[in-house]
Amino acid sequence: MFTGLIQAVGQVSAIARQESSARLQIKSAEICAQIAQGDSVSVNGVCLTVTSFDSQSFEVDVMVQTLNLTSTGALVVGSPVNLELATRTQDRLGGHIVQGHVDGVAKVAGISADKEWTRMDIAVPAHLMKYVVAQGSICIEGVSLTVGELNDGLDQVSVWLIPETLAKTNLAAKKISDPLNVEVDVLAKYVERLIARGQDDK
């Protein structure tokens, strides 16, 4: 489990692509100082397992399903990636409950910057919009964000990014049409499942 509070922005330093998987090497001395082999790490919101590491970089294997269903397949050497280690039980849950199980790939639909904040409009896959509510939580590229506005007609959500978020994540580098991993609030999916099963039992 993660919180969506990014601990470091790493950089993809190598990619070894195979027929049904890829191995990523990610440079981040800050994260490497805290991990062990087998640890879970969120990479742009995707929960991956550390297979090896040294003092400067670590490696993770990405299966073909993950490459196809997330923006991970679009990464290239040099890409900045948001990194978060799994939450410890004694840590503060400062963001929201994030599983690292990406629900779909969204796209940047608009960006407007001000001195104090940047508004990002995000085109979300239509089938995920039912799980999103205004002032609720959404995870974008592994970052826990609050939904500022909804536009159901365009299947878009708008979030406001403060300077702290832009400085400590890769969201400042995003451009129009860039892919974004999105994970909706798991509580909404549980509620939907419970209601559906309740109707089936009648």
TABEL-V246957 format. One record per run of one state. SS is the DSSP state (alpha for helix, beta for strand, coil for the rest). FROM is the first residue (numbers start at 1). LEN is the number of residues. If there is no record, write none. Layout:
# TABEL-V246957
ss=(SS	SS)
from=(FROM	FROM)
len=(LEN	LEN)
This chain:
# TABEL-V246957
ss=(coil	beta	coil	beta	coil	beta	coil	alpha	coil	beta	coil	beta	coil	beta	alpha	coil	alpha	coil	beta	coil	beta	coil	beta	coil	beta	coil	alpha	coil	beta	coil	beta	coil	beta	coil	beta	alpha	coil	alpha	coil	beta	coil	alpha	coil)
from=(1	2	3	8	18	21	28	29	33	40	44	46	54	57	64	70	71	75	80	86	98	99	104	114	117	124	126	132	137	141	143	147	149	152	156	163	169	171	174	179	185	186	201)
len=(1	1	5	10	3	7	1	4	7	4	2	8	3	7	6	1	4	5	6	12	1	5	10	3	7	2	6	5	4	2	4	2	3	4	7	6	2	3	5	6	1	15	2)
